Amino acid sequence: MPFFAYKARSASGELLQGVMEGADSGAVANQLMAGGSTPVDIVETKKAVTTSGDISLWQRFSEKKVTSMDVQLFSRQMYTLLKAGVPIMRGLAGLQESAVSPAFGRVIKDIRESLDAGRELSAAMARHPAVFTPFYLSMVRVGEMTGRLDGVFLRLFDHLEFDRDMRARVKSATRYPTFVIVAMILAMAVVNIFVIPQFQQVFASFKAELPLMTRILIGTSSFTVNYWPAMLAVMVAGVAGFKAWLRTVPGRYNWDRLKLRFPLAGKILLKGTMARFARSFALSSSSGVPIVQALTVVSQTVDNAYLCARVEQMRDGVERGESILRTSVAAGVFTPVVLQMIAIGEESGSLDELMDEIAAMYEREVDYELKTLSAQIEPILITFLGAMVLVLALGIFLPIWDLGRVAMNK
């Protein structure tokens, strides 16, 4: 996504400047307003804000970038320091010295300098949109307003740990199927380029009519060998065009909606995203954020443009005076059991607790789906692998067997 240089006014009137990543200027404006800032000027720029300072060009490319683990550890350390009553400037100085990542150490240094200049902690963190997400910044602002910054950092640590664990389990479950699919594609490429041409020379010497399957394999192999540069160019152009389409707002929206309909993977993506939504909403609500603002903030944590639009639809309904239950039904992404829990939570005034229960329920379902994912994919992979072997066997060995039988009859 492109980067935008912005100028905004905080709630206290302070001028804020920085660079933020977003789909368009409107999305950046929404992120700023969700954080309590009023946009003044938003202009597209070519690069994000950096904290490299005077480091060499080689260091910029060779050193490890700031990871979510760095931010998660930072959240836990900030909670411990603030809970113990350590002044924030003194605590940040210690964290800067002990930072394992040099890049994150420079981020902490810039935060300290911004605090020295009179900025709030959230405004100082907002200078680094590549490190701190809009949701993270919004929660820090809530902590500053309510005086519960230590508790917010602890909740952020739990949130980041859940998010990282969810992504790690998805990667673990899809590693084996991905390896098998890549191996099958490479095997087909090797057979088409190197193996079948050798058999084609042998078959040509027989001067006999070949079976249909053999002729199809030879034709496919000849096309691949003769036109592989064109095929490669089409593939590269297709990937580039697809990425360019994804960078557009309609493209990202339609692709994210399509992903949720994929066999096997779609329901896992939906449940994982809704678990993140429920956990984030519970965190925002329990921290004292108004529901409308909470839905605005939570929509930024939903890593899916289609579901983000559904959450924003819920927010608009609440702004019009509708209940959470009615807007949830209209969104069309919750199961009847979840809708019933939302209704109970809204009636009892314990929506944050029920949202935690909903998140836990979605997490259990995702865990079960991930554990059984390999078992569901294996039959499909075996079927495709068997079909590939059958085609190769019929195409390559059938003519040899037929010619051998003819020779024996003679």
C-alpha positions as CSV (number, residue, x, y, z in Angstrom):
1,M,0.0,0.0,0.0
2,P,1.2,3.6,-0.6
3,F,2.5,5.9,2.1
4,F,1.0,9.3,3.0
5,A,2.7,12.2,4.7
6,Y,0.1,13.8,7.1
7,K,-0.3,16.8,9.3
8,A,-2.9,16.6,12.0
9,R,-4.0,18.3,15.2
10,S,-4.3,16.3,18.4
11,A,-7.2,16.8,20.9
12,S,-5.0,19.3,22.8
13,G,-4.3,21.2,19.6
14,E,-0.7,20.0,19.1
15,L,0.5,19.7,15.5
16,L,1.4,16.1,14.6
17,Q,3.4,15.1,11.6
18,G,4.4,11.8,10.2
19,V,4.0,9.2,7.5
20,M,1.3,6.5,7.5
21,E,0.6,3.6,5.2
22,G,-3.0,3.3,3.8
23,A,-5.1,2.3,0.9
24,D,-5.8,5.9,0.1
25,S,-5.9,9.3,1.7
26,G,-9.4,8.7,3.1
27,A,-8.2,5.5,4.9
28,V,-5.4,7.5,6.5
29,A,-7.8,10.2,7.5
30,N,-10.1,7.6,9.1
31,Q,-7.1,6.2,11.1
32,L,-6.1,9.6,12.3
33,M,-9.7,10.5,13.4
34,A,-10.0,7.1,15.1
35,G,-7.0,8.0,17.2
36,G,-8.6,11.3,18.2
37,S,-6.6,13.5,15.8
38,T,-8.1,15.9,13.2
39,P,-6.4,15.7,9.7
40,V,-5.0,19.0,8.3
41,D,-3.1,17.8,5.3
42,I,-2.5,14.4,3.7
43,V,-0.2,14.0,0.7
44,E,1.0,10.8,-0.9
45,T,4.8,10.2,-0.5
46,K,7.2,7.6,-1.7
47,K,8.8,6.4,1.5
48,A,7.9,5.9,5.1
49,V,9.4,7.6,8.1
50,T,12.7,6.0,9.0
51,T,14.8,5.9,12.2
52,S,18.0,5.0,10.6
53,G,19.8,8.1,11.6
54,D,23.4,8.1,10.4
55,I,23.8,4.4,9.9
56,S,25.3,3.2,6.6
57,L,23.3,2.1,3.6
58,W,24.6,-1.5,4.1
59,Q,23.3,-1.5,7.7
60,R,19.9,-0.4,6.6
61,F,19.6,-3.4,4.3
62,S,21.4,-6.0,6.3
63,E,20.1,-5.5,9.8
64,K,17.0,-7.3,11.0
65,K,13.8,-5.2,10.9
66,V,11.5,-4.6,13.9
67,T,9.2,-7.7,14.4
68,S,6.0,-8.2,16.2
69,M,7.9,-10.1,18.8
70,D,9.9,-7.0,19.6
71,V,6.7,-5.0,20.1
72,Q,5.2,-7.8,22.2
73,L,8.2,-7.9,24.5
74,F,8.3,-4.1,24.7
75,S,4.6,-4.2,25.8
76,R,5.4,-6.7,28.6
77,Q,8.4,-4.7,29.8
78,M,6.4,-1.4,29.8
79,Y,3.7,-3.1,31.9
80,T,6.3,-4.3,34.4
81,L,8.1,-1.0,34.6
82,L,4.9,1.1,35.0
83,K,3.4,-1.3,37.5
84,A,6.6,-1.0,39.6
85,G,6.3,2.8,39.5
86,V,9.4,3.4,37.4
87,P,9.3,6.8,35.6
88,I,8.6,6.3,31.9
89,M,11.7,8.2,30.7
90,R,13.9,6.2,33.0
91,G,12.2,3.0,31.9
92,L,12.6,3.8,28.2
93,A,16.3,4.6,28.7
94,G,16.8,1.1,30.2
95,L,14.8,-0.5,27.4
96,Q,16.9,1.3,24.8
97,E,20.1,0.1,26.3
98,S,18.9,-3.5,26.6
99,A,17.2,-3.7,23.2
100,V,18.2,-6.8,21.2
101,S,17.2,-5.3,17.9
102,P,19.3,-2.2,16.9
103,A,16.4,-1.0,14.8
104,F,13.9,-1.1,17.7
105,G,16.5,0.5,19.9
106,R,16.5,3.5,17.6
107,V,12.7,3.5,17.7
108,I,12.8,3.7,21.5
109,K,15.4,6.5,21.3
110,D,13.1,8.5,19.0
111,I,10.2,8.0,21.4
112,R,12.3,9.3,24.3
113,E,13.3,12.4,22.2
114,S,9.7,13.0,21.3
115,L,8.7,12.8,25.0
116,D,11.4,15.2,25.9
117,A,10.0,17.6,23.3
118,G,6.6,17.5,25.1
119,R,4.7,15.0,23.0
120,E,2.4,12.4,24.5
121,L,3.5,8.7,24.4
122,S,0.9,7.8,21.8
123,A,2.0,10.8,19.6
124,A,5.6,9.7,19.8
125,M,4.7,6.1,18.8
126,A,2.6,7.4,15.9
127,R,5.8,8.6,14.3
128,H,6.5,4.9,13.5
129,P,3.5,3.5,11.8
130,A,5.5,0.5,10.4
131,V,6.2,-0.6,14.0
132,F,3.0,0.3,16.0
133,T,-0.3,-0.5,14.4
134,P,-3.3,2.0,14.6
135,F,-5.0,-0.4,17.0
136,Y,-1.9,-0.3,19.3
137,L,-1.7,3.5,19.2
138,S,-5.4,3.8,19.9
139,M,-5.2,1.6,23.0
140,V,-2.2,3.6,24.2
141,R,-4.3,6.8,23.9
142,V,-7.0,5.1,25.9
143,G,-4.5,4.2,28.6
144,E,-3.3,7.8,28.7
145,M,-6.8,9.2,29.0
146,T,-7.9,6.7,31.7
147,G,-4.7,6.6,33.6
148,R,-4.5,2.8,33.2
149,L,-1.5,2.7,30.9
150,D,0.1,-0.3,32.7
151,G,-3.1,-2.4,32.3
152,V,-3.4,-1.5,28.6
153,F,0.2,-2.6,27.9
154,L,-0.6,-5.9,29.6
155,R,-3.7,-6.4,27.5
156,L,-1.7,-5.4,24.4
157,F,0.9,-8.1,25.3
158,D,-1.8,-10.7,25.5
159,H,-3.4,-9.6,22.3
160,L,-0.1,-9.7,20.4
161,E,0.7,-13.1,21.8
162,F,-2.7,-14.5,20.7
163,D,-2.3,-13.0,17.2
164,R,1.2,-14.4,16.8
165,D,0.2,-17.8,18.0
166,M,-2.8,-17.8,15.6
167,R,-0.6,-17.0,12.6
168,A,2.1,-19.5,13.7
169,R,-0.5,-22.3,13.8
170,V,-1.8,-21.4,10.4
171,K,1.7,-21.5,8.9
172,S,2.4,-24.8,10.6
173,A,-0.7,-26.4,9.3
174,T,-0.2,-25.2,5.7
175,R,3.6,-26.0,5.5
176,Y,3.2,-29.7,4.5
177,P,0.5,-29.1,1.8
178,T,2.5,-26.2,0.4
179,F,5.6,-28.4,0.2
180,V,3.7,-31.2,-1.6
181,I,2.1,-28.8,-4.1
182,V,5.5,-27.1,-4.9
183,A,7.1,-30.5,-5.4
184,M,4.3,-31.6,-7.8
185,I,4.7,-28.5,-9.9
186,L,8.5,-28.9,-10.0
187,A,8.1,-32.6,-11.0
188,M,5.7,-31.7,-13.8
189,A,8.1,-29.1,-15.1
190,V,11.1,-31.5,-15.1
191,V,9.1,-34.2,-16.8
192,N,7.8,-31.8,-19.5
193,I,11.2,-30.2,-20.2
194,F,13.6,-33.1,-19.8
195,V,11.9,-36.5,-19.7
196,I,9.2,-36.5,-22.4
197,P,11.5,-35.0,-25.1
198,Q,13.8,-38.0,-24.7
199,F,10.9,-40.4,-25.0
200,Q,9.6,-38.4,-28.0
201,Q,12.8,-39.3,-29.9
202,V,12.3,-43.0,-29.1
203,F,8.7,-42.9,-30.1
204,A,9.5,-41.2,-33.4
205,S,11.8,-44.1,-34.3
206,F,9.0,-46.5,-34.0
207,K,7.1,-44.8,-36.9
208,A,3.8,-46.0,-35.4
209,E,0.6,-44.3,-34.4
210,L,0.8,-43.3,-30.7
211,P,-2.1,-43.4,-28.2
212,L,-4.1,-40.2,-27.6
213,M,-2.6,-39.7,-24.1
214,T,0.9,-39.9,-25.4
215,R,0.2,-37.4,-28.2
216,I,-1.3,-35.0,-25.5
217,L,1.9,-35.3,-23.4
218,I,4.2,-34.8,-26.4
219,G,2.2,-31.8,-27.5
220,T,2.2,-30.3,-24.0
221,S,6.0,-30.9,-23.7
222,S,6.7,-29.4,-27.1
223,F,4.6,-26.3,-26.2
224,T,6.5,-25.9,-22.9
225,V,9.9,-26.3,-24.5
226,N,9.3,-24.0,-27.4
227,Y,7.3,-21.3,-25.7
228,W,8.6,-21.2,-22.1
229,P,9.9,-17.6,-22.4
230,A,6.4,-16.5,-23.4
231,M,4.8,-18.6,-20.6
232,L,7.3,-17.0,-18.1
233,A,6.5,-13.5,-19.3
234,V,2.7,-14.1,-19.1
235,M,3.2,-15.5,-15.6
236,V,5.2,-12.5,-14.4
237,A,2.8,-10.1,-16.0
238,G,-0.1,-11.9,-14.4
239,V,1.5,-11.8,-10.9
240,A,2.3,-8.1,-11.4
241,G,-1.2,-7.3,-12.6
242,F,-2.7,-9.2,-9.7
243,K,-0.6,-7.3,-7.2
244,A,-1.5,-4.0,-8.8
245,W,-5.2,-5.0,-8.6
246,L,-4.8,-5.8,-4.9
247,R,-3.4,-2.3,-4.3
248,T,-6.7,-0.9,-5.4
249,V,-9.6,-0.5,-2.9
250,P,-12.1,-2.6,-5.0
251,G,-9.5,-5.2,-5.7
252,R,-8.5,-5.7,-2.1
253,Y,-12.2,-5.8,-1.1
254,N,-13.2,-8.4,-3.7
255,W,-10.1,-10.6,-3.1
256,D,-10.7,-10.6,0.7
257,R,-14.3,-11.5,0.2
258,L,-13.3,-14.3,-2.3
259,K,-10.7,-15.7,0.2
260,L,-13.4,-16.4,2.7
261,R,-15.1,-18.7,0.2
262,F,-12.1,-20.9,-0.5
263,P,-12.7,-24.6,0.3
264,L,-11.1,-25.6,3.7
265,A,-9.1,-22.5,4.1
266,G,-12.0,-20.0,3.9
267,K,-13.7,-21.0,7.1
268,I,-10.3,-21.0,9.0
269,L,-9.6,-17.4,7.8
270,L,-13.1,-16.3,8.7
271,K,-13.0,-17.8,12.2
272,G,-9.5,-16.6,12.9
273,T,-10.3,-13.1,11.8
274,M,-13.5,-13.0,13.9
275,A,-11.6,-14.3,16.9
276,R,-9.2,-11.4,16.5
277,F,-12.2,-9.0,16.2
278,A,-13.9,-10.3,19.3
279,R,-10.7,-10.2,21.4
280,S,-9.9,-6.7,20.2
281,F,-13.5,-5.5,20.9
282,A,-13.4,-7.0,24.4
283,L,-10.0,-5.3,25.1
284,S,-11.3,-1.9,23.9
285,S,-14.6,-2.2,25.8
286,S,-13.0,-3.3,29.0
287,S,-10.6,-0.4,28.8
288,G,-13.4,2.1,28.8
289,V,-13.6,3.0,25.1
290,P,-17.1,4.0,23.9
291,I,-18.7,1.4,21.6
292,V,-18.6,3.6,18.4
293,Q,-15.0,4.4,18.9
294,A,-14.2,0.8,19.8
295,L,-15.7,-0.5,16.6
296,T,-13.7,2.1,14.7
297,V,-10.5,1.0,16.4
298,V,-11.3,-2.7,16.1
299,S,-12.0,-2.4,12.3
300,Q,-8.3,-1.5,11.9
301,T,-7.2,-4.8,13.4
302,V,-9.3,-6.9,11.0
303,D,-6.8,-7.9,8.4
304,N,-9.5,-8.3,5.8
305,A,-11.1,-5.4,3.8
306,Y,-14.4,-7.2,3.4
307,L,-14.8,-8.0,7.1
308,C,-13.5,-4.5,7.9
309,A,-16.4,-3.0,5.9
310,R,-18.8,-5.2,7.8
311,V,-17.5,-3.9,11.2
312,E,-17.7,-0.3,9.9
313,Q,-21.3,-1.1,8.9
314,M,-21.9,-2.2,12.5
315,R,-20.4,1.1,13.7
316,D,-22.6,3.2,11.4
317,G,-25.7,1.3,12.7
318,V,-24.7,1.9,16.3
319,E,-24.2,5.6,15.5
320,R,-27.8,5.7,14.2
321,G,-29.0,4.3,17.5
322,E,-29.4,0.6,16.6
323,S,-28.4,-2.1,19.0
324,I,-25.3,-4.2,18.7
325,L,-27.4,-7.3,18.1
326,R,-29.3,-5.8,15.2
327,T,-26.1,-4.5,13.5
328,S,-24.4,-7.8,14.1
329,V,-27.3,-9.6,12.4
330,A,-27.2,-7.2,9.5
331,A,-23.4,-7.7,9.1
332,G,-24.1,-11.4,8.1
333,V,-20.8,-12.8,9.4
334,F,-21.8,-14.2,12.8
335,T,-23.2,-17.6,13.6
336,P,-26.6,-17.9,15.4
337,V,-24.7,-19.1,18.6
338,V,-22.5,-16.0,18.6
339,L,-25.5,-13.7,17.9
340,Q,-27.3,-15.2,20.9
341,M,-24.2,-14.6,23.1
342,I,-24.1,-11.0,21.9
343,A,-27.8,-10.5,22.8
344,I,-27.1,-11.9,26.3
345,G,-24.1,-9.7,26.8
346,E,-25.9,-6.6,25.6
347,E,-28.9,-7.2,27.9
348,S,-26.8,-8.0,30.9
349,G,-24.3,-5.1,30.4
350,S,-21.3,-7.5,30.2
351,L,-20.6,-7.4,26.5
352,D,-16.9,-7.3,27.0
353,E,-16.9,-10.6,28.9
354,L,-19.2,-12.3,26.4
355,M,-16.9,-11.0,23.6
356,D,-14.0,-12.7,25.4
357,E,-16.1,-15.9,25.4
358,I,-16.8,-15.5,21.7
359,A,-13.1,-15.1,21.0
360,A,-12.3,-18.2,23.0
361,M,-15.0,-20.2,21.1
362,Y,-13.6,-19.1,17.8
363,E,-10.1,-19.9,18.9
364,R,-11.1,-23.4,19.9
365,E,-12.8,-23.9,16.5
366,V,-9.8,-22.6,14.6
367,D,-7.5,-24.9,16.7
368,Y,-9.7,-27.9,15.8
369,E,-9.8,-26.9,12.1
370,L,-6.0,-26.5,12.0
371,K,-5.4,-29.9,13.6
372,T,-7.7,-31.6,11.1
373,L,-6.5,-29.5,8.1
374,S,-3.7,-31.8,7.1
375,A,-6.1,-34.8,7.3
376,Q,-8.6,-33.0,5.1
377,I,-6.0,-32.0,2.5
378,E,-4.1,-35.3,2.2
379,P,-6.9,-37.1,0.3
380,I,-7.0,-34.3,-2.2
381,L,-3.2,-34.2,-2.7
382,I,-3.1,-38.0,-3.0
383,T,-5.8,-37.9,-5.7
384,F,-4.0,-35.2,-7.7
385,L,-0.7,-37.1,-7.3
386,G,-2.3,-40.4,-8.4
387,A,-3.9,-38.7,-11.4
388,M,-0.5,-37.2,-12.4
389,V,1.2,-40.6,-12.1
390,L,-1.6,-42.3,-14.1
391,V,-1.3,-39.8,-16.9
392,L,2.4,-40.2,-17.1
393,A,2.2,-44.0,-17.0
394,L,-0.4,-44.2,-19.7
395,G,1.3,-41.6,-21.9
396,I,4.8,-43.0,-21.6
397,F,4.6,-46.7,-20.9
398,L,1.5,-47.6,-22.8
399,P,3.0,-47.2,-26.3
400,I,6.1,-49.1,-25.2
401,W,4.0,-51.9,-23.9
402,D,1.9,-52.0,-27.1
403,L,5.0,-52.0,-29.3
404,G,6.6,-54.7,-27.2
405,R,3.5,-56.9,-27.5
406,V,3.5,-56.4,-31.3
407,A,7.1,-57.5,-31.5
408,M,6.5,-60.6,-29.4
409,N,3.6,-61.6,-31.7
410,K,5.9,-61.3,-34.7
